[in-house]
């Protein structure tokens, strides 16, 4: 249940008293030097099951007091701000913010929101520079009542450093969960300079987890730093044989390789493609049996596939096994066969040709072998294979172009089809980028695109000895109404189990703000615990195919042994 504890109220009361006693000192300190400007804190939006006005007002006051005392800003009175701008939601663009700044005679505006994420709080804020017309984003979390003041303090220091170039003292530094080695930044030319803050675990403040879930399925999640890339796919493998998996992330034009230290990713290599090509999928295999993982990159121009495979050596050095392959490529695990390489060709006038084939390495080329038994309407990236009911006969789990999930026999007869939409993706083959909004809104216009559905993961998720399904559900009304318009502001990850007649929900995550691009599940050897990596395009990123987007990776720690099949709650 959503309620403020006495402990939180006491903490806030003590803080307000401290700020009151220190106010004269802060005022004298600010007067001693030329103030860097005036700042207005607009009303914070609250997202939660109950009114959080008390907290949002407290956060505004606390942030203001800290910036006044440390930076020397003049804080515009909250009552003046509320009377002048009663509804920040009316501010839609840069001109609106500039006009608001003029009305308040402010040099900076701070807008924000407070969200109850199950058991924790998320504080999001943006600082608008009125003169420059620029906007910077900041973020902090508190996983329980003991950390709310620390989170506010951290947010204030982040703003102080990045907006006003006022460094925090050493005593105010917050160490990351897993710190990099002392000289890794200096010696690694690919290191990200400033990883974002860690998201807190979800097991303390307001009483639930980040999952609508059976008991104990997760202890929380963290996130990587934000990265400037139009993420298309994620994989992981020990590419250099050091016993530690690298993270492989592909955007439209490159495959980027990262080492990982906790929640911190450091770029250590990159492979780019020709400008005319787009990457739409990446998969891992060891088809030549040399115990060194191969990266299979499925890429295409607007007419046909042009894929390749490589073994990574270091930095930008790779050993190409295959280049200019006329197949879309995908490795996958087939029950009874193990890891296989599958491929599909393009047709003369359509992005895909019927027929999925097993492929084998033959020198520097790929040899087409036997046809993989699959209904003709199912394309290479649409499906997974699993024996859902344990009868030694494999079922096909597939997503169609309308985002409906299906279970079928290999011959094509449908056992079940979902009423809900699953998957949802902006990746496609064929067609063209950048045709404009008018073309996307024209439902009758054939853009000759075939969309690449989201990954379907097969794994025993409830510890009953039978395979289950992990899949995303990107949420969008417009993308269901307009077949050519694909835009997903939020999504969820769903765990499903076969009950004999349908795929039924085991659990799902709470709504994740942002477009879920791809996800990986890495269980431990006895399948009792697993890490779920979820790659997302962050909210507010450009929808244009011509512009880079911002992405991040969420990291959930799952306890599969405790995942009981319970009805979800809303």
Order of alpha helices (4+ residues) and beta strands (2+ residues): alpha-beta-beta-alpha-beta-alpha-alpha-beta-beta-beta-alpha-alpha-beta-beta-beta-beta-beta-beta-beta-beta-beta-beta-beta-beta-beta-beta-beta-beta-beta-beta-beta-beta-alpha-beta-beta-beta-alpha-beta-beta-beta-beta-beta-beta
